[in-house]
Amino acid sequence: MDGIILVNKPKNLTSHDIVQKIRILLNEKKAGHFGTLDPMATGLILIGIGKATKLFPFYAKLTKIYTGQIKLGYATDTYDSCGKATSEINTEYPSEIKIREIFKTFEGSISQVPPPYSAKKYKGKPLYKHARNNIKIKLPPNAIKIYFLNLLKYDPPAIGFETKCSSGTYIRSLAHEIGKKTGCGGHLSALKRTQIGSFSINDSLTLEEISAMDHKKRTHEYVLPLENLLPQFPKIILSEQGALKAKNGASIKPEDIMNIGFGSTPNNKHGFSENDQIFRLFSPEGQLIALATKKLERKGLHPFTVIDTGHNNQASAVLKGEHHE
């Protein structure tokens, strides 16, 4: 089984827990998540199965949309409700007008420092391990983008919000900084991820729903197949010889191409970062083999991620004596 599953993560499970449960449910050894969620958070998480795990670099960079709640009155060491209070309780809450003004200051391209309790590594060790040993690490801020930050409801001390952000954004840090600007402190008290790129939580399944399915007959209902992934990149169907070359990472020449199709979503609508022109390479039978680039200074297409290696004697014969460009 190869593809992506959209899972609706419940509270109090780690992203790794979800991966392990999917492995057991589907009897699949190779699986991984395309972007973590904190245990306290709920919502959409993408799980790659089999060969789809090789596509992690693309899906990890997608934009995210969250809804959540910030509780004003005090900050915590983890920046969420799981941590210990680091300030006295302050009930001098700002007005709704002030909250809206504060929200506006976070929209656009900004810098953000990860929370001290996070999986981000410093000198090979996750930050939370340093924090548990009372070691304070001063990290340089990361460049992120907040596309919008909307106030959904203000019922002091609770602030309901929705935000769309770039990959690498820590909503806990955002909540902490908002709390600081209010003057009374604050922390993240609830979080739900509703969208990743163009993938919506409305199309996801719970672990219970996946468990109840007949996995031999109904995989098409919850697994997005390899061939349907990354539709924004043009599709190229190769000849038999071209397919064998691609499986071995060799350059593809014009004579190896049978057909070329256009990508389905121009103008970067899926939220991917700008990069060199990328093509999906398919076998004559319609199987996704590799992703390749075409650079102006080099001739042909050059596979950089081989998804289906399929090594065999025929492939070796085709490539015998051929050098990669």
C-alpha positions as CSV (number, residue, x, y, z in Angstrom):
1,M,0.0,0.0,0.0
2,D,1.4,3.4,-1.1
3,G,-0.2,6.8,-0.6
4,I,-1.3,9.3,2.0
5,I,-4.0,9.0,4.7
6,L,-5.7,12.1,6.2
7,V,-6.2,11.4,9.9
8,N,-8.2,13.4,12.4
9,K,-5.9,13.3,15.5
10,P,-7.6,13.2,18.9
11,K,-6.3,15.0,22.0
12,N,-3.5,13.4,24.2
13,L,-1.9,11.3,21.4
14,T,1.5,12.2,19.9
15,S,2.0,12.3,16.1
16,H,4.2,9.3,16.6
17,D,1.4,7.5,18.4
18,I,-0.8,8.1,15.3
19,V,1.9,6.6,13.0
20,Q,2.2,3.5,15.2
21,K,-1.5,2.9,15.3
22,I,-1.8,3.3,11.5
23,R,1.1,0.8,11.0
24,I,-0.8,-1.7,13.2
25,L,-4.2,-1.1,11.7
26,L,-3.0,-1.5,8.1
27,N,-0.2,-3.9,8.8
28,E,2.3,-1.6,7.1
29,K,5.9,-1.3,8.3
30,K,6.7,1.9,6.4
31,A,4.8,4.9,7.6
32,G,5.5,8.5,8.8
33,H,3.8,11.8,9.5
34,F,4.2,14.8,7.3
35,G,4.2,17.4,10.1
36,T,3.8,17.0,13.8
37,L,1.0,18.1,16.2
38,D,1.5,18.6,19.9
39,P,-0.3,16.0,22.1
40,M,-2.8,18.6,23.4
41,A,-3.7,19.6,19.8
42,T,-6.3,17.9,17.7
43,G,-7.0,17.9,14.0
44,L,-5.6,17.1,10.6
45,I,-2.3,15.1,10.2
46,L,-1.0,13.6,7.0
47,I,0.4,10.1,7.2
48,G,2.5,8.8,4.4
49,I,2.4,5.0,3.7
50,G,5.0,3.0,1.8
51,K,6.7,4.8,-1.0
52,A,4.8,8.0,-0.3
53,T,7.1,8.6,2.7
54,K,9.7,9.8,0.1
55,L,7.5,12.8,-0.6
56,F,7.9,14.2,2.9
57,P,9.9,17.3,1.8
58,F,7.0,18.6,-0.3
59,Y,4.2,18.0,2.1
60,A,6.1,19.3,5.2
61,K,6.4,22.7,3.6
62,L,2.7,23.2,3.1
63,T,0.8,26.1,4.7
64,K,-1.4,25.3,7.7
65,I,-4.7,26.6,9.0
66,Y,-5.6,26.4,12.7
67,T,-8.4,27.3,15.1
68,G,-7.6,27.7,18.7
69,Q,-8.0,29.5,22.0
70,I,-5.6,31.6,24.1
71,K,-6.2,32.0,27.8
72,L,-5.2,35.3,29.2
73,G,-4.1,36.0,32.8
74,Y,-0.8,34.2,33.1
75,A,2.0,32.7,31.0
76,T,3.4,29.1,31.3
77,D,6.8,27.6,30.8
78,T,5.5,25.4,27.9
79,Y,3.5,28.2,26.4
80,D,0.3,26.1,26.7
81,S,-2.0,24.7,29.4
82,C,0.2,21.7,30.0
83,G,2.9,23.8,31.7
84,K,3.5,25.5,34.9
85,A,2.6,29.2,35.5
86,T,5.5,31.5,35.2
87,S,3.7,34.7,36.3
88,E,1.2,35.9,38.8
89,I,-2.5,35.9,37.7
90,N,-3.4,39.2,36.1
91,T,-7.1,39.9,35.4
92,E,-6.7,43.3,33.9
93,Y,-7.8,42.1,30.4
94,P,-7.6,44.4,27.4
95,S,-10.6,45.4,25.3
96,E,-11.7,43.6,22.2
97,I,-10.5,46.6,20.1
98,K,-7.0,46.2,21.7
99,I,-7.0,42.5,20.9
100,R,-7.8,43.2,17.3
101,E,-5.0,45.7,17.1
102,I,-2.5,43.2,18.6
103,F,-3.6,40.6,16.1
104,K,-2.8,42.9,13.2
105,T,0.8,43.3,14.4
106,F,1.4,39.6,13.9
107,E,0.2,39.4,10.3
108,G,2.7,39.2,7.4
109,S,6.3,38.1,7.5
110,I,7.6,38.1,11.1
111,S,10.3,36.5,13.2
112,Q,9.5,33.8,15.8
113,V,11.5,32.0,18.4
114,P,10.5,28.3,19.1
115,P,9.1,27.4,22.5
116,P,11.7,26.2,25.1
117,Y,9.7,23.0,25.2
118,S,9.7,21.8,21.6
119,A,11.1,19.0,19.5
120,K,13.4,21.4,17.6
121,K,16.9,20.3,18.1
122,Y,19.9,22.2,19.5
123,K,23.3,20.5,19.3
124,G,21.6,17.2,18.4
125,K,19.2,17.3,21.4
126,P,15.5,18.3,21.5
127,L,14.9,21.7,23.2
128,Y,12.5,20.1,25.7
129,K,15.4,17.9,27.1
130,H,17.5,21.0,27.7
131,A,14.5,22.7,29.3
132,R,13.8,19.8,31.6
133,N,17.4,20.1,32.8
134,N,16.8,23.8,33.5
135,I,19.2,24.8,30.7
136,K,18.1,27.9,28.9
137,I,19.0,28.0,25.2
138,K,18.9,31.3,23.3
139,L,18.0,30.5,19.8
140,P,17.9,32.9,16.8
141,P,14.4,33.7,15.5
142,N,13.0,31.9,12.5
143,A,11.4,33.8,9.6
144,I,7.7,32.8,9.2
145,K,4.6,34.2,7.6
146,I,1.2,34.7,9.2
147,Y,-1.3,35.0,6.2
148,F,-4.1,36.0,8.5
149,L,-4.9,36.0,12.2
150,N,-8.7,36.5,12.8
151,L,-10.5,37.0,16.1
152,L,-13.4,34.6,16.3
153,K,-14.6,35.3,19.8
154,Y,-13.5,37.3,22.8
155,D,-14.9,36.3,26.2
156,P,-12.2,37.2,28.7
157,P,-10.0,35.5,29.6
158,A,-10.6,33.4,26.5
159,I,-9.6,34.5,23.0
160,G,-10.9,32.4,20.1
161,F,-8.9,32.7,16.9
162,E,-8.2,31.3,13.4
163,T,-4.9,31.6,11.6
164,K,-3.2,30.6,8.4
165,C,0.6,30.3,8.6
166,S,3.7,29.0,6.9
167,S,5.4,25.8,7.8
168,G,7.7,26.1,10.8
169,T,5.3,28.3,12.7
170,Y,4.7,27.5,16.4
171,I,1.2,28.5,17.5
172,R,2.3,28.2,21.1
173,S,4.9,30.9,20.6
174,L,2.3,33.0,18.8
175,A,-0.1,32.7,21.8
176,H,2.8,33.5,24.2
177,E,3.8,36.6,22.3
178,I,0.1,37.8,22.0
179,G,-0.2,37.3,25.8
180,K,2.9,39.4,26.4
181,K,1.5,42.2,24.2
182,T,-1.8,42.3,26.2
183,G,0.2,43.0,29.3
184,C,-1.5,40.3,31.3
185,G,0.2,37.2,29.9
186,G,-1.3,34.3,28.2
187,H,-0.9,30.8,26.9
188,L,-2.4,28.4,24.3
189,S,-5.4,26.5,25.9
190,A,-6.7,24.7,22.8
191,L,-5.6,24.1,19.2
192,K,-7.1,22.3,16.2
193,R,-5.5,22.0,12.7
194,T,-8.2,22.2,10.0
195,Q,-6.2,22.4,6.8
196,I,-2.8,21.5,5.4
197,G,-2.2,23.1,1.9
198,S,-5.4,22.1,0.1
199,F,-6.1,19.1,2.3
200,S,-9.1,19.7,4.6
201,I,-10.0,18.1,7.9
202,N,-13.5,17.5,6.4
203,D,-11.9,14.8,4.2
204,S,-10.1,13.1,7.1
205,L,-11.0,10.0,9.1
206,T,-10.7,9.2,12.8
207,L,-8.6,6.2,13.9
208,E,-11.9,4.5,14.9
209,E,-13.3,5.0,11.4
210,I,-10.2,3.6,9.8
211,S,-10.2,0.6,12.2
212,A,-13.8,-0.2,11.2
213,M,-13.0,-0.5,7.5
214,D,-12.2,-3.6,5.4
215,H,-8.7,-2.7,4.5
216,K,-8.5,-5.2,1.7
217,K,-11.5,-3.9,-0.2
218,R,-11.9,-0.2,0.8
219,T,-8.4,1.3,0.7
220,H,-9.5,3.6,-2.1
221,E,-11.9,5.3,0.3
222,Y,-9.2,6.6,2.6
223,V,-5.8,6.3,0.9
224,L,-4.8,8.9,-1.7
225,P,-2.7,6.8,-4.2
226,L,0.8,7.8,-5.3
227,E,-0.4,8.6,-8.8
228,N,-2.8,11.3,-7.6
229,L,-0.3,13.1,-5.4
230,L,1.5,16.4,-6.3
231,P,-1.0,17.1,-9.1
232,Q,0.4,20.6,-9.6
233,F,3.5,19.2,-11.2
234,P,3.3,18.2,-14.9
235,K,2.9,14.5,-15.7
236,I,5.3,12.8,-18.1
237,I,4.7,9.3,-19.3
238,L,8.0,7.5,-20.3
239,S,8.7,4.7,-22.7
240,E,9.8,1.3,-21.2
241,Q,13.4,2.3,-21.7
242,G,12.8,5.7,-20.1
243,A,11.1,4.2,-17.2
244,L,14.0,1.8,-16.5
245,K,16.4,4.8,-16.7
246,A,14.3,6.8,-14.2
247,K,14.2,3.9,-11.8
248,N,18.0,4.0,-11.7
249,G,18.2,7.8,-11.4
250,A,19.6,8.3,-14.9
251,S,18.9,11.3,-17.1
252,I,15.8,11.2,-19.3
253,K,16.2,12.3,-23.0
254,P,13.5,13.5,-25.3
255,E,13.3,10.1,-27.0
256,D,12.4,8.5,-23.7
257,I,9.2,10.5,-23.4
258,M,5.9,9.2,-24.7
259,N,3.5,12.0,-23.5
260,I,3.5,15.2,-21.5
261,G,0.6,16.6,-19.5
262,F,0.2,19.9,-17.6
263,G,0.1,20.3,-13.9
264,S,-3.5,20.7,-12.5
265,T,-2.9,23.6,-10.1
266,P,-0.8,26.5,-11.5
267,N,0.3,29.6,-9.6
268,N,1.4,27.6,-6.5
269,K,-2.1,27.1,-5.2
270,H,-1.2,24.1,-3.0
271,G,1.1,26.3,-0.9
272,F,4.5,24.8,-2.0
273,S,7.6,27.0,-2.0
274,E,8.9,28.2,-5.3
275,N,11.6,25.9,-6.8
276,D,13.0,24.6,-10.0
277,Q,10.5,23.2,-12.5
278,I,9.5,19.7,-11.3
279,F,8.0,16.9,-13.3
280,R,6.3,13.6,-12.3
281,L,7.7,10.7,-14.2
282,F,5.3,7.7,-14.9
283,S,5.8,4.3,-16.4
284,P,3.8,3.3,-19.5
285,E,1.4,1.5,-17.1
286,G,0.7,4.6,-15.2
287,Q,2.9,4.1,-12.1
288,L,4.7,7.0,-10.5
289,I,8.4,6.3,-10.7
290,A,10.2,9.5,-9.8
291,L,10.3,13.3,-9.5
292,A,12.7,15.1,-11.9
293,T,13.9,18.6,-12.6
294,K,14.7,20.4,-15.8
295,K,17.5,23.0,-15.4
296,L,18.2,25.5,-18.1
297,E,21.9,24.9,-18.0
298,R,21.5,21.1,-18.4
299,K,19.8,19.0,-21.1
300,G,17.2,16.4,-20.3
301,L,15.3,15.6,-17.1
302,H,17.2,14.7,-14.0
303,P,15.5,12.5,-11.3
304,F,16.2,13.7,-7.8
305,T,13.6,11.5,-5.9
306,V,13.2,8.0,-7.2
307,I,10.0,6.5,-5.8
308,D,10.0,3.1,-7.6
309,T,13.5,1.7,-7.9
310,G,12.5,-1.6,-9.4
311,H,16.0,-2.8,-10.1
312,N,16.3,-5.7,-12.4
313,N,18.7,-7.1,-15.0
314,Q,16.9,-5.3,-17.8
315,A,17.5,-2.0,-16.2
316,S,21.2,-2.8,-15.7
317,A,21.4,-3.7,-19.4
318,V,19.8,-0.5,-20.5
319,L,22.1,1.6,-18.4
320,K,25.3,-0.3,-19.1
321,G,28.0,2.1,-20.2
322,E,25.8,5.1,-19.7
323,H,27.0,7.9,-17.5
324,H,24.7,10.2,-15.6
325,E,24.8,13.8,-16.7
